[in-house]
């Protein structure tokens, strides 16, 4: 596929300007995954920058998964992994307190937001899976088993949502959620009558998405109670 060349970036050829101009070029030319870019020498000449600056900008785009090098084809546009970059940095020890708290709260919001998807995509098989988890939890006094059942129950809800991006995002956020909550001593909960996993399962079986969201809000209130105003 023959394409035009991107416009020059101007007299000051900073790498971030080159990267921005390349992105604009992709949009202007309506390049799609699989389309080849012009050669490095052609790109550098048309933008009026050194090949060193261009290569650094291209390296950034490769790191983001927007482009890749292919044998006999040169550099092509690719389908980016939208969570790939975030996955590399979502390590609790890499993040400051404010960011950890933000991610902790994001995990709670995500939990509340999948109610409609659950009611659209639940199946008898998925409800049986939840039932097995709840029965296992109710049959033990072992704290570690209960913790595992809690994680399995909520992970299964994300699987039921049928959204692979949400499921992957949840798995990425879970370690940070655990990290933040493990260091918090919850105050007295504002909930007078907690909602259990059994309660959530019964609402999922016979209730509505709205009722499930309300029940999940109560179920998670112990976490919301730890959030500073």
C-alpha positions in Angstrom: 0.0 0.0 0.0 1.5 3.3 -1.1 1.0 6.2 1.3 2.1 9.8 1.4 4.8 11.1 3.7 4.1 12.9 7.1 4.6 16.6 7.3 7.8 18.1 8.8 7.7 18.7 12.6 9.4 22.1 12.3 12.7 23.5 13.3 12.9 21.9 16.8 12.8 18.1 16.3 12.2 16.8 19.8 11.4 13.1 20.1 8.0 13.7 21.6 7.1 16.0 18.7 8.2 13.2 16.3 6.1 10.7 18.1 3.1 13.0 18.1 3.5 13.7 14.4 3.8 10.0 13.6 0.5 9.4 15.4 -1.1 12.2 13.4 0.3 10.7 10.2 -1.2 7.3 11.0 -4.6 8.9 11.4 -4.4 11.2 8.4 -3.4 8.3 6.1 -6.1 6.0 7.8 -3.5 3.3 8.3 -4.8 0.0 9.5 -3.1 -2.9 11.3 -1.0 -4.7 8.8 -0.2 -1.6 6.7 3.5 -0.9 6.1 5.1 2.4 7.0 7.5 4.2 4.7 11.2 3.5 5.2 13.0 5.2 8.1 15.1 7.3 5.8 12.0 8.6 4.0 10.2 9.3 7.3 13.2 11.2 8.7 13.7 13.2 5.5 10.0 14.2 5.2 9.8 15.2 8.8 13.1 17.1 8.8 14.6 15.2 11.7 17.6 13.0 12.4 17.2 9.2 12.0 18.3 9.0 15.7 15.3 11.1 16.8 13.0 9.1 14.5 14.2 5.8 15.8 13.7 6.8 19.4 10.1 7.9 18.6 9.5 4.6 16.7 11.0 2.7 19.7 8.4 4.3 21.9 5.6 3.3 19.6 7.0 -0.3 19.5 6.9 -0.4 23.3 3.3 0.7 23.2 2.5 -2.1 20.7 1.4 0.3 18.0 4.1 -0.8 15.5 6.5 -3.7 15.0 9.2 -4.8 12.6 8.5 -7.6 10.2 11.0 -9.4 8.1 10.8 -8.4 4.4 8.1 -5.9 5.2 9.8 -3.3 7.4 7.8 -1.6 10.1 4.0 -2.2 10.1 1.1 -0.9 12.1 -0.2 -3.4 14.6 -3.3 -4.0 16.8 -2.1 -2.6 20.2 -2.5 -4.4 23.4 -4.5 -1.7 25.2 -3.6 -3.0 28.7 -0.1 -4.1 28.0 1.7 -1.0 29.2 -0.4 -0.7 32.3 0.2 -4.3 33.1 3.9 -3.7 33.3 3.7 -0.9 35.9 0.7 -2.0 38.1 3.0 -3.3 40.9 2.1 -2.0 44.4 5.7 -1.3 45.4 6.1 0.9 42.3 3.2 3.3 43.1 2.7 6.1 45.6 0.0 6.1 48.2 -2.4 8.3 46.3 -2.2 6.2 43.2 -2.7 3.0 45.2 -5.8 4.5 46.8 -7.1 5.6 43.4 -6.7 2.1 42.0 -8.3 0.6 45.1 -11.3 2.7 44.6 -11.4 2.0 40.8 -11.6 -1.7 41.7 -14.7 -1.1 43.8 -16.3 1.0 41.1 -15.6 -1.8 38.5 -17.2 -4.3 40.8 -20.4 -2.3 41.0 -20.5 -1.6 37.3 -20.8 -5.1 35.9 -24.3 -5.8 37.1 -26.1 -5.4 33.8 -23.6 -7.6 32.0 -24.1 -10.3 34.6 -27.8 -10.4 34.0 -27.3 -10.4 30.2 -24.8 -13.3 30.2 -25.4 -15.5 33.2 -26.1 -19.1 32.4 -27.2 -22.2 34.4 -23.7 -23.5 34.3 -22.2 -20.2 35.7 -24.8 -20.2 38.5 -23.8 -23.7 39.4 -20.2 -22.7 39.6 -21.1 -19.9 42.0 -23.2 -22.3 44.0 -20.3 -24.6 44.4 -18.1 -21.8 45.7 -20.7 -20.6 48.1 -21.2 -24.1 49.5 -17.5 -24.6 50.0 -17.3 -21.3 51.8 -20.2 -22.1 54.0 -18.9 -25.5 54.9 -15.6 -24.3 56.4 -14.3 -22.3 59.3 -10.8 -22.1 57.8 -10.0 -18.4 57.3 -7.6 -19.1 54.4 -10.2 -21.2 52.5 -12.8 -18.5 53.1 -10.4 -15.9 51.6 -9.8 -18.1 48.6 -13.6 -18.6 48.2 -14.1 -14.9 48.3 -11.5 -14.3 45.5 -13.0 -17.2 43.5 -16.6 -15.9 43.8 -15.7 -12.4 42.6 -13.4 -13.7 39.8 -16.2 -15.9 38.6 -18.5 -12.9 38.4 -16.0 -11.2 36.1 -15.9 -14.3 34.0 -19.7 -14.3 33.7 -19.6 -10.7 32.5 -18.1 -12.2 29.3 -15.9 -9.1 28.8 -12.3 -10.3 28.4 -10.9 -6.8 28.8 -12.8 -6.3 32.1 -11.7 -9.7 33.3 -8.0 -9.0 32.5 -8.2 -5.5 34.1 -9.7 -7.0 37.2 -6.9 -9.5 37.5 -4.4 -6.6 37.2 -6.1 -4.5 39.9 -6.6 -7.3 42.3 -3.0 -7.4 43.7 -3.2 -3.7 44.4 -6.6 -4.0 46.0 -5.3 -6.7 48.3 -2.2 -4.7 49.1 -4.1 -1.6 50.1 -6.8 -3.4 52.0 -4.3 -5.6 53.9 -2.8 -2.5 55.4 -6.1 -1.0 56.5 -7.9 -1.7 59.8 -11.6 -1.2 58.9 -13.6 0.9 61.3 -17.0 -0.2 62.4 -19.1 -0.9 59.3 -22.1 1.3 58.6 -23.9 -1.9 57.4 -26.4 -3.3 60.0 -27.2 -6.4 57.9 -24.3 -7.5 55.7 -24.9 -9.1 52.3 -23.2 -12.4 51.9 -22.1 -14.3 48.8 -25.2 -16.5 49.3 -27.4 -13.4 49.2 -25.7 -12.1 46.0 -26.1 -15.5 44.4 -29.9 -15.5 45.2 -30.3 -12.1 43.7 -28.4 -13.1 40.6 -30.7 -16.1 40.3 -34.1 -14.4 40.7 -33.6 -10.7 41.1 -32.7 -7.7 38.8 -29.6 -5.9 37.8 -30.6 -2.9 39.9 -31.2 -5.1 43.0 -27.9 -6.8 42.4 -26.0 -3.5 42.3 -27.6 -2.4 45.5 -26.7 -5.7 47.2 -23.2 -5.5 45.9 -22.9 -2.0 47.3 -23.8 -3.3 50.8 -21.5 -6.3 50.3 -18.6 -4.0 49.6 -19.4 -1.4 52.2 -16.7 -2.7 54.5 -14.2 -1.5 51.9 -16.0 1.7 51.2 -15.8 2.5 54.9 -12.0 2.6 54.7 -12.0 5.3 52.0 -11.0 8.8 53.3 -13.3 11.7 52.5 
